[in-house]
Amino acid sequence: MILYNDDYTPMEFVVQVLEKIFGKSPSAATQIMLQIHRSGMGVAGVYVLEVAETKSAMVHRMAEERGYPLRSGVEKE
């Protein structure tokens, strides 16, 4: 499960997504957010396909509700 960087979504929102949808601790969420910010993408977690697709849809819905362009994707490991 990959999250992609963009120039509009606030870092705090990305941390919130990582905590709420992916169950990350505040410090782990911050580390992943910084990786996304620096390298353009980061791994939010590794899941079976159906779970990853559901979490990706949750990310898109949460971002769209707030007007952010945050995107996620599912890639085979």
Backbone torsions as a table, in degrees:
resi	resn	phi	psi	omega
1	MET	NA	116.5	-174.1
2	ILE	-112.1	137.8	169.2
3	LEU	-109.3	140.5	-176.7
4	TYR	-110.7	141.5	178.9
5	ASN	-73.2	148.2	169.6
6	ASP	-143.2	172.8	-175.5
7	ASP	-91.7	5.7	-172.5
8	TYR	-122.0	-32.4	-177.3
9	THR	-73.2	124.6	-179.8
10	PRO	-63.7	144.5	179.3
11	MET	-58.3	-37.8	-179.2
12	GLU	-62.1	-36.0	178.8
13	PHE	-68.3	-40.1	178.5
14	VAL	-61.7	-42.6	177.0
15	VAL	-60.7	-43.7	179.1
16	GLN	-60.5	-44.0	178.1
17	VAL	-60.2	-45.7	-178.8
18	LEU	-63.7	-35.8	178.2
19	GLU	-73.0	-48.2	-173.8
20	LYS	-75.2	-46.3	-174.4
21	ILE	-87.2	-35.8	-174.3
22	PHE	-106.5	-1.5	175.2
23	GLY	67.8	26.5	-179.7
24	LYS	-80.1	149.5	173.9
25	SER	-70.9	160.9	178.5
26	PRO	-55.3	-40.9	-178.5
27	SER	-71.2	-40.2	177.9
28	ALA	-65.8	-41.6	179.2
29	ALA	-61.7	-40.5	179.3
30	THR	-65.5	-41.4	179.2
31	GLN	-63.0	-44.3	179.5
32	ILE	-65.1	-42.6	178.5
33	MET	-58.8	-42.7	179.5
34	LEU	-65.1	-37.5	176.3
35	GLN	-63.3	-43.7	178.2
36	ILE	-60.7	-44.8	-178.5
37	HIS	-62.9	-43.0	-175.6
38	ARG	-77.8	-39.6	-172.0
39	SER	-108.0	-4.9	177.7
40	GLY	96.4	-16.1	176.1
41	MET	-164.5	163.0	179.3
42	GLY	-157.4	156.5	-178.8
43	VAL	-85.5	119.6	177.8
44	ALA	-86.3	-25.0	179.3
45	GLY	170.9	168.9	178.5
46	VAL	-120.1	123.6	-174.3
47	TYR	-141.1	163.7	170.0
48	VAL	-65.2	157.1	-171.4
49	LEU	-52.6	-48.0	-176.2
50	GLU	-63.0	-41.3	178.9
51	VAL	-66.7	-43.1	179.4
52	ALA	-60.8	-43.3	179.5
53	GLU	-64.6	-38.6	177.7
54	THR	-65.0	-45.4	179.7
55	LYS	-64.8	-37.8	177.5
56	SER	-61.8	-43.7	177.9
57	ALA	-63.5	-37.1	178.2
58	MET	-64.7	-40.9	177.8
59	VAL	-60.5	-49.0	-178.0
60	HIS	-62.2	-42.2	-179.7
61	ARG	-64.6	-46.6	-179.9
62	MET	-61.0	-41.8	-179.4
63	ALA	-68.6	-44.9	-178.5
64	GLU	-63.7	-36.1	178.1
65	GLU	-59.9	-28.8	-178.6
66	ARG	-103.0	1.8	177.3
67	GLY	78.8	22.9	179.6
68	TYR	-101.8	148.4	-178.8
69	PRO	-90.4	17.2	-177.6
70	LEU	-54.0	132.4	-179.0
71	ARG	-125.1	151.4	176.1
72	SER	-134.6	165.3	179.4
73	GLY	-151.5	164.0	-179.7
74	VAL	-114.3	126.2	178.4
75	GLU	-128.6	146.0	175.7
76	LYS	-69.3	143.6	-178.9
77	GLU	-78.7	NA	NA
